[in-house]
Structures are given as structure tokens and as C-alpha cells.
């Protein structure tokens, strides 16, 4: 138990030092908050700012943020996190200093964040998933197309206006029965 507490204390201390470094070098009019586990959250000012910011952060020889952990988004239709319709969230990590950083970016329907595929190959699938679920397009993405939903599917299922129980039936679908009462075949 004591070892786990010591490791947690080390993690929190690294995060506190990283937050101070980010505040000193990268805030420049950007909002910086810290979550419950001391992970800094930095809001990018624009779609181009997010890309320029991550390039600078990646080159920082103290933070050493060299690994893209995740890209996701949420529908901000209620406006709780600013006036933009969506919020794209980038999670980056240092494999040497074990520091985490979250970058948030407000995006409207017509805006296209810069693709991070030129920085991390792993951004390819992550950006495709955000596109598929929310309809957010990434400028410069090499292959932006659906990854989870059928190509014929219309809409983006994680948008809040998408009907909760809407199902799309495609005429060439193979019937699938997972219950106790399968439909007998006509053979």
C-alpha cells in the first residue's frame, strides 16, 4: 500500500511540475485548468492554434510529450464548454517523464481541425473515429472515411440530435438472430 501511495505522489508531483512548465511557456492567453488527478487541461484558441501548440509541446525538451494516447470529442450543443458546437479532446503523454496533458479545442460544424497524422501515425484511426461518430472533418487527413459505421449509414450517431433508437436497415444485410427463437431458413 505504501509503495502505491509513493508512486501516486511521484505522479502528482510530475504533473504539478509539468503544469507549471505549461503555464510558464504555453498559456499565452489560453485557458489552463487541472483535473482531479492533477492532469493539466489546456484549451487551444483555434483549429490552427491546436496544431501549432502541439508541435511546440512535442519539441519541448523538458515535457517530452512524444505519444498520442487518444483523440475524441463530445457534442457541446448545450454550450457548457463555450459557444462552439463540439469539443475535440487530444490526450498526449510522455513515455520518459510519464506526464499527461489534455488539449481541448472548440470546433463549429464548418471548422476543420488540422490532422495530426503528420505528427503521429496513430492519429489516422482516431481522427476517422471522431469523423464517423460526430462528422468533424480533419484538414489534411490522408483517408478520412467511416471506420466504425457502414459506409451507407447516414448521420453521425454520437451527435445529440441523432435519434436514440434510430436503426438503419440495409436491404442486402444478412439477417442476424441472437435470441432463443431463430428464424428457420427456407432451405
N, C-alpha and C positions, 0 to 999 in steps of 0.2 A: 504494500500500500504506500509506504513512504517513497519508494522509487518512482511510482506513478505520479505522486504529488510533485516530486522534484522535477520530473520530466515536464509536467504541465507548467510548472513555474518557469522552467527554461524556455518553453514555447511562448508563454505570455511575455516574458522579458524580451525575446527576439522580436515579437510582434510590436511591442512598445517602442523598441529602438527603430524598427522599420517604419512605424507610423511617424516618428519624429523626423526621420530622413525624408519621408514623402512630404510631410508638412513643410519642411525647410526648402526642398528643391522642386516640388511638383505641384503644389497647390495653385499658385498663380491665378487666383480668382475662381478656382474650382472648390466645390464643397467637399469636405472630408469629414467622415464620421467613422466611428468604431463600433463594431457589433459586440454582442455579449461575450464572445471568446477572444476579444482583442484584435479581431481581424479588421484592418482598415478598409474602408469603402470610399473610393474616390469617384466623384461624378465628373464625367467628361463634358465639355461645353458644347461640342458639336460632333457631327459624324467624322469630320476630318481631324478634329482635336483628339478623338479617341485613338486613332491610328498613330498620329504623331506622338501622343503621350506614351503609348505602349512601346514605340520604337526607342524613346528616351529611357523608359524604365528598363527595358531589356538590356540596354547598353550600360546601365548603372553598375559600376564595379563593386559597390557595397551591397546593394539589394540582390543582385544576381538572379533576377526573375527570368528563368530560362525555360519554363514549362507551362504550356497552356493546359489547364485542367478541364475547363468547361466553358461553353458559350450557351446561354439560354436566354429566355425572355419572359415577360409577362405582359398581359393586356392591362394597361393603365387607364381604361375607359372612365373610371371613376375620378381620375385626376388627383389621386392622393400623393403621387410622386411627381408632381409638376404638370404642365399643360400638354405634354406630348402623349400620343396615344399608346405607345409601347415603351417598355424599358428593356434594353438589351443588357445582359449581365455577362461580363467576362471574368473568369476566375484564373489567375495566374499564380505560379508557385516557383520557389527556388529549390532546386534539388540539392544545393550545397548548404544554404543557410536555413532552409526549411521555413521560410517566410511565405505567407499567403497575402494576396491582395485581390480585392474585388473592384472592378471598374464598372460603373453603371453609366448608361447612355440613353437619354430620352430620344425617341425616334417617332416621327409622324409617319402617316401612311405613305406619303410620296417620297420620303427621305430614304437614302440607301447608305448604310454604314459601309466603310471600306472593308473589303475582305481581308482577313488576317492570314490567308493561305500562303502569302509570300513570306510570312514570318514563321508560321508553324504549319506543317502538312496536316496535322490533326484538326485544324480549323475547317478543313474541307467538309467533313461529315457533320460536324457540329453546326456549321452555318446552314447546311442543307436541311438539317432537322428544324432549325428555327424558321427557315423559309417555309418548310412544309406545314408546320403547325400554326404559324402566325401570319405568313405571307410577307415577311420582311425580306427584301432583296438586298444582297450584299454586292456592292460595286466591285467589279474585277474578279468575281468568283469564277473559277475555270469551268464549273459544271453545275450550275445552280438548277437543280430539278428535284422532284419529290424523292424522298428516301424512305419514308415510313408508310405513306398512304399510296393507294393505287393511283397511277397516272391519270385515270379517268375521274378520280374523285374531284368534286367541286367544293371550293371553300377551304377554310383553314380551321380545323376543329378546336384549337385552343383559344380562339378569339371569343370574347364574352358574348357576342351577338349570335354565335353559332348555336343552333337549337340543340339542347342537351341530349335528346333522344333521336335525333335525325339519323337515319340509316340510308345508305345508297345501295340499291340493288342493281347489279350489272347483269344483263341477260345471259352472258356467257360464263357466269360463275358456276362452279361445281357446287351442288348442294352439300352442305356440311351439317351433320346431325350429331350432337354431343350428348343427347339425352338417352333415357331408357326406352324411348319409343322411336327407333329409326324408321324412316320411310322405306318400305320394301322396293327393291329395284324391279324394273319391268322386263328382266331377262329370264 
